[in-house]
């Protein structure tokens, strides 16, 4: 079936099923094969690092993943235009990011 030229730029209507639950995730493992990109979403909480459970898996074609990447970048740019730049941690460790403004006490002068 071909799509008429007038309808090619019209996005399909998305229907959310009743009872659909949003899942909070803060970690994603990304892997790939030649044919697909796999996103395994999980939630990492303090004290639970021993057992991470994948809460959702998204499998996309490489083209679909690149389109997703492009759409995510465009939406992040719109977000930052509305709400300001998203601050990224300057350091690789959370502790350094959280406590970088705390200065150690001055050491006594030795002589």
N, C-alpha and C positions, 0 to 999 in steps of 0.2 A: 504494500500500500504506500503510495506517495503522499507527502504532505503538500497541500496547495501552497503556492508561494506566499500568499497573504498571511498564512498562519505559522510560518516558520519561526518567527520571533516571539510568538505568544507562549509563555510558560504554561505548562499544564497545571491545573488546579490540584493542590495537595490536600488530601483529606486526612485529618488526624483521627484515628479510631477512638471511640469512647474508652476511657480508662487507661489511655497511653500514659505511662509514667516517665518523667524526665529522670535521667540518671546523672548524678554528679561524678565526674572523673577528673583527676589531676595528673594522670600519667598515661602515656600511650607508647606502646611498642610497635614499631613499624618494620615490617619485613616485606619481601617481594619475591616473586618468581618472574620469569620472562613475560608471563601473561597477566599478572595481577599484582596489586599492592594491597597488603593486609594491615589494617589498623586494629590492634587489640587495646581496648580502653580499660583502665583499672583505676582504683582509688587507693592512694597510699596514705594511711593515717598513722600517727605516732603509736608505737607499740605493736603494730601489725605488719612490720616489714618482713616477717618470716613467711607469711602466706598471703600473697597477692592473688586475688581472684579476678579473672577477666570478667567484666560486667557487660561488655558489648563488643562485638567484632564487626568491622566494616570491611568488605572486600570490594575493590574497584579495579577497573581496567586502568592501565597506565594513562590513557587519554582522560578517563574520568577523574583520576587522581590529580592530573595536571590542571584540569578545569576547576576542580575543587580548590586546589592551591591558589589559582588565580582569583576565584571568587572570595576566598578567605582573605587574601591580601587586599582586595578592593573594599571588603567590609571592614577590615581593621583600619584602613585609611579613613573611611567614613566615620568610624567610631572615634578615632583620634581627632578628626576635624570637629566633631561635636563635643567631645569630653576632654580633650587634651591628650598629650602623648602618654602612652602606656610605659611606665617606668620598668626597666629591666634591671635585675640585680647586676651589680658591677663585679661581683666575685662569684667564684664557682661554688662556695659553700653558703648555706643558709645562715649558719652561725655568724660568719663574717659579715653578711649583709645586714643581719638584725643588730649586731653589736658593734659595728664599725665606728659609731659615734661615741662609744664609751672609751674614755682615755684611761690607761692604767695610772695608778697613783705615782707621783714623782718619787724616785728613789732617793734616799738620803745621800748627801754628798759624803764621800769617803775621803779620808785624808791621812 
